[in-house]
Amino acid sequence: MTIKEGLVWAKEVLKEACERPAFEAELLLAYHLGQDRTYLLIHEGESFPDVDQFQTLIQRRAAHEPYEYIVGSASFYDIHLEVEEGVLIPRPETEILIDLVAEIIEKEKITRIAEIGVGSGAISIVLARKFPQLRIIATDICDTPLKVAKKNIERFGVGEQIELRKSHLIDEVPEDLELVVSNPPYIAEDFLLESNVIDYEPKEALFGGRIGDELLKEIILDVKHRGIPYLACEMGYDQKEPLQAFVNEIGVEYIKFYKDLAQFDRGFVIKFKKSESV
């Protein structure tokens, strides 16, 4: 089988599984060959080795397994992170959260933060690389994310800045903190997700309770009661109004909501009242 024939076959197999079957066929063949996509164009008339292994990769993607799990890597911000099943694949929307947190860190000269739900380590690693003075305690309730995050942290040489800790939220983080950041589970239990998400990505990182915002509210209360000045979180597109009502009830200095790339409500930054930030 030539490279051109392989791509024609793969595109046909993938046409029901993804929006850009030709593009993903090229990505997977380039990954299989250890080359870039330009190589495929230059050598399209040549045969390639281990055709059966390439076909297995394509069949996995055709079964809706995420591309990132197949290749074991996800592109995020300006880096590539190792990922595997059991670890949430980082999304471009989370880059917006990082930029907002970076503004606060820079403005307030913050040096001590925590991340809830470390996943692959995406948020903590990018922030550590941006701010060498920053010290981060990153928590997760599950072992697989902690294992994968450790690998990524070591790979990018930020182990002195980031400490991993197994914990429900910040229960095991008694240290003084200036900010908490999180992309927590916020999807309602009965929400129907696409098969590539629900069949493969960790449910612990997706579902936030029966309604979906239960864990978000728990995080808000935890951070408030600890007297931590700032909290920045992602949220569901339909959770702005209930969360606004919730913080109005408990009292905060302000809450600012932000939108994602598709202009859906996607997250918020809370500053708690100074009397509560001691």
C-alpha positions in Angstrom: 0.0 0.0 0.0 1.3 3.4 -0.9 1.0 6.5 1.3 -1.6 8.0 -1.1 -3.6 4.7 -1.1 -3.4 4.5 2.7 -4.8 8.0 3.1 -7.7 7.4 0.7 -8.6 4.2 2.6 -8.3 5.9 6.0 -10.4 8.9 4.9 -13.2 6.6 3.9 -13.1 4.7 7.2 -13.0 7.9 9.3 -15.7 9.8 7.4 -18.4 9.0 10.0 -16.2 9.3 13.1 -14.7 12.8 12.8 -15.3 16.2 11.2 -12.0 16.3 9.2 -11.4 12.7 8.2 -8.7 13.5 5.6 -6.8 15.7 8.1 -6.9 13.1 10.9 -5.9 10.3 8.4 -2.8 12.4 7.6 -2.1 13.0 11.3 -2.3 9.4 12.2 -0.2 8.2 9.2 2.4 10.9 10.0 2.4 9.7 13.6 2.7 6.0 12.5 5.8 6.9 10.3 7.4 9.3 12.8 7.3 12.0 10.1 5.5 15.3 9.6 2.6 15.8 7.2 4.7 17.4 4.5 6.6 14.0 4.2 3.3 12.4 3.2 2.9 14.7 0.2 6.4 14.4 -1.0 6.4 10.6 -0.8 2.8 9.8 -1.6 3.7 7.3 -4.3 5.9 5.2 -2.0 4.9 2.2 0.0 5.1 2.3 3.8 5.8 -0.3 6.4 3.5 -2.0 9.0 0.3 -1.3 7.2 -1.7 -3.4 9.6 -0.5 -1.3 12.5 -1.6 1.9 10.7 -5.0 0.3 10.0 -5.4 -0.5 13.7 -4.8 3.1 14.6 -7.4 4.2 12.1 -10.0 1.6 13.3 -9.4 2.9 16.9 -10.2 6.4 15.7 -13.2 5.1 13.7 -14.5 3.7 17.0 -14.4 7.3 18.4 -11.3 6.9 20.5 -9.9 10.4 20.9 -6.9 11.1 18.7 -4.9 12.3 21.8 -5.3 8.9 23.5 -4.2 7.1 20.4 -1.0 9.0 20.0 -0.5 9.6 23.8 -0.1 13.3 23.5 -2.2 16.5 23.5 -1.2 20.0 22.2 -2.0 22.7 24.7 -0.9 26.3 24.9 2.7 26.2 23.7 3.5 22.7 24.8 2.7 19.0 24.2 1.5 17.0 27.2 1.4 13.2 27.7 -2.1 11.9 28.1 -3.8 8.5 28.5 -7.1 7.1 29.3 -8.1 8.2 32.8 -6.8 11.7 32.2 -9.0 14.6 30.8 -7.7 15.8 27.5 -6.9 19.5 27.8 -9.0 21.8 25.7 -8.2 25.2 24.0 -10.9 26.9 26.2 -8.7 26.3 29.2 -6.0 28.5 27.7 -8.4 31.5 28.4 -8.6 30.5 32.1 -4.8 30.5 32.2 -4.5 33.9 30.7 -7.0 35.4 33.2 -5.2 33.8 36.1 -1.8 35.0 34.8 -3.1 38.6 34.8 -4.1 38.2 38.5 -0.7 36.6 39.4 1.1 39.4 37.7 -1.0 42.2 39.0 -1.1 41.0 42.6 2.5 39.5 42.6 1.0 36.2 43.8 3.5 33.4 44.6 1.4 30.6 46.3 -1.6 29.0 44.5 -3.4 25.6 44.3 -4.9 23.8 41.4 -7.9 21.5 42.0 -8.1 18.6 39.6 -4.6 18.6 38.0 -5.4 16.2 35.2 -2.4 16.1 32.8 -0.8 19.0 34.6 -1.7 21.5 31.9 -2.7 24.5 33.9 0.0 24.2 36.6 2.8 23.5 34.1 1.9 26.5 31.9 1.6 28.8 34.9 4.9 27.5 36.4 6.7 28.1 33.1 5.3 31.7 33.0 6.1 32.5 36.6 9.4 31.0 37.9 8.6 32.5 41.4 5.3 30.7 41.6 4.7 27.7 43.9 1.8 25.4 43.2 0.1 22.6 45.1 -1.9 20.6 42.5 -4.4 18.1 43.7 -6.4 15.3 42.2 -8.7 12.6 43.7 -7.6 10.0 41.2 -4.2 8.2 40.9 -3.9 8.1 37.1 -3.9 11.9 36.7 -1.3 12.3 39.5 0.9 9.7 37.7 0.6 11.4 34.3 1.0 14.9 35.7 4.2 13.8 37.5 5.7 12.7 34.2 4.7 15.9 32.5 6.0 18.0 35.3 9.4 16.2 35.3 9.6 16.5 31.5 9.2 20.3 31.6 11.5 20.7 34.6 9.1 22.4 36.9 9.2 19.8 39.7 10.6 22.4 42.2 7.6 24.6 41.6 4.7 22.1 41.6 3.9 19.7 44.4 1.3 17.0 43.6 -1.1 15.9 46.4 -3.9 13.4 46.4 -6.9 15.2 47.8 -10.6 16.0 47.5 -10.5 19.6 46.4 -8.1 21.4 48.9 -8.9 19.2 51.9 -5.3 18.1 52.1 -3.8 21.6 51.5 -3.6 23.4 54.8 -1.0 25.9 53.6 -1.8 29.6 53.1 -2.8 30.3 49.5 -3.5 33.4 47.5 -5.4 31.9 44.6 -7.1 28.7 43.6 -7.6 27.7 40.0 -9.6 24.8 38.7 -11.2 23.2 35.6 -13.5 21.0 37.7 -16.3 18.5 36.7 -19.3 20.6 35.9 -21.5 18.5 33.6 -25.0 17.3 34.8 -25.3 13.6 35.3 -28.0 13.2 32.7 -26.4 15.3 30.0 -25.8 13.4 26.8 -22.1 13.6 25.6 -20.6 12.6 22.4 -19.3 9.0 22.3 -15.6 10.0 22.0 -16.0 11.8 25.3 -18.3 9.6 27.4 -16.8 6.3 26.3 -13.2 7.2 26.9 -12.6 10.3 29.1 -12.8 9.9 32.9 -16.2 10.4 34.3 -14.7 11.8 37.5 -13.4 14.7 35.5 -16.6 15.4 33.7 -19.7 15.1 35.9 -20.2 17.6 38.7 -23.4 16.2 40.3 -27.0 15.7 39.5 -27.4 19.3 38.4 -23.8 19.8 37.5 -22.8 22.8 39.6 -22.7 21.1 42.9 -18.9 20.7 43.0 -18.4 24.3 41.8 -20.4 25.5 44.7 -18.4 23.3 47.1 -15.2 24.8 45.7 -16.5 28.3 46.1 -17.5 27.7 49.7 -14.2 26.0 50.6 -12.1 28.8 49.2 -14.3 31.4 50.9 -14.1 29.7 54.2 -10.3 29.4 53.9 -9.9 33.1 53.4 -8.2 32.7 50.0 -8.6 36.0 48.1 -9.1 34.6 44.5 -10.8 31.7 42.8 -10.8 31.1 39.0 -12.8 28.3 37.5 -14.3 26.9 34.4 -18.0 26.2 34.3 -20.8 25.0 32.1 -22.3 27.3 29.4 -25.7 27.3 31.3 -24.4 27.9 34.9 -23.9 31.6 34.9 -27.3 32.6 36.4 -27.4 29.9 39.2 -23.8 30.7 40.2 -24.4 34.4 40.2 -27.4 33.8 42.5 -25.3 31.6 44.7 -22.5 34.1 45.2 -25.0 36.9 45.8 -26.4 34.8 48.6 -23.0 34.0 50.3 -21.4 37.4 49.6 -18.2 38.1 47.6 -16.4 41.3 46.5 -17.1 40.5 42.9 -17.6 37.7 40.4 -16.6 38.2 36.7 -17.7 35.8 34.1 -15.9 35.1 30.8 -16.8 33.5 27.5 -15.0 30.8 25.5 -13.9 30.9 21.9 -17.4 30.2 20.7 -18.9 33.0 22.8 -20.5 30.6 25.4 -20.2 31.5 29.1 -17.3 29.3 30.2 -15.9 30.4 33.5 -15.5 33.0 36.3 -13.1 34.8 38.5 -14.2 35.5 42.1 -12.5 37.9 44.5 -13.6 37.4 48.1 -14.2 40.2 50.5 -11.1 41.3 52.4 -12.7 40.7 55.7 -12.9 37.0 54.7 -9.3 37.0 53.3 -7.2 37.1 56.4 
